[in-house]
């Protein structure tokens, strides 16, 4: 398979995965128009600034961390800890920390305990890695070859960890809440209508890119 053919085969996964990365009032627009995600350089620069990514080296370090460990590692550690103790002990663990960020993460893990896909919140890491690789290419931080090299590592991980887009989307959104204290722990239940649309009125890339 040529490089061009290989990239074309991966592109449906790229569009499906990255269409989840924009939340809020523009989320549904980009879900149906994933090709527009990377059109505005100013918006991408603003996101990179928020993520403390200032140059090519910073982006590559972020991508390496996200792909090899990411937030899923900390989520899994907290999950294993909370799942091994009683409900009373779980509540106590959450109350005995003064760190707001850690308290938030513990509350998310506790809320979704027993309801998380086997891969945990890996989907969030995978989608964000692909999104940042594409955005980094648009901003000139990565070459085209480098962008596809990162994507070529992530997609097999997605296929290996998820058997359905339903589980992938659920995993992604739990990860979004876990990673951001700006999203409350009820984010998923409050956005059940949007999640239903994600699952049943998805863009064509979800149908073309198969899992399982």
C-alpha angles and dihedrals in degrees: 000000000000122000089252093052092046092051092048090053090052096044096082089057090048092053094045094047098043094046087073094057099081114071131181128045094338095049098094092045092057091043088064096033105040092157089070095058095093101036099099113065092187091059092048091050089052091053092049090051090052089051092047092243109143105161147003094281092051091049093050091049090050092049093048091051094045093050098043101038115345126161089312090076094058091042091053092048092052091043092053091048096049095041091056097059137059124272090254091053091048091055090047093052091054093049096047098069127084093195107103093202094051091044089054093050092048091051091052093049091047093049094051097037110138090010101076123103115253091260092056112210095338091124091067092054092046096049094045092049091053092043092052092046090054093043090047090054091051090052093046096249092118134035119236089254092051092049093054092043090060092044090049090058096047102047096062088050089054092050091047096049103038133051097183140027088232090066091041094054092045090049091048095053095047086052091050090055092044092052097047128052085193088074112067121226091254091061094113097048091044091052097043092125092055091046090052089053090049090054101041107024098039125156118263093261090070090056095046095045106069129202126192 
